Amino acid sequence: MDDRFRKHFRFDLKKMGVVDITDRKKLNELLSALHPDTPAIWGEMNAQQMIEHLIRQVEFTNGKRVTALTIPEEEAKRRKELLIYTDFALPRGIKGEPPDPSDVTRCKNLPEAIARLNKELDDFEKYFKSENITAIHGGFGPLNFEEWIIWHGKHFTHHFKQFGLIGDL
């Protein structure tokens, strides 16, 4: 993570028990234990589908995909406070939005997908280099860089636990 962001970051992700997506060395150490045949402990995705799911989510935060708020603004503010600024963890087996049928596997294999995830994360950090940039979350509204790091961290943590890459942090 760029020092300009790190010195202003108010939250200790380790204390929050979430993966720090800006610590790329640690992130890739965790991902090195993921193999095409690594079984999910729960859920229906395989390892490559999980990585490509994370890629698509990061693309909403690096300017490549755009969404709109899908709920009333007051509800979004309430959810944001509850789900980002607390120790909330995504529960096992939670069902998100149904996958878009046009979002088929885009990478040839798992190593290519992991490399693509790293590129999208690099683009995420570049996107937020300017001051006062936000990206919309469909259920929370606009989030800044710090809020996205927390939310992506919670999301990555959920899926890393799903594939046994981490236990409780």
Summary of the structure (lengths in Angstrom):
residues: 169
radius of gyration: 15.4
end to end distance: 20.3
largest distance: 43.0
contacts: 455
relative contact order: 0.25
helix: 46%
strand: 4%
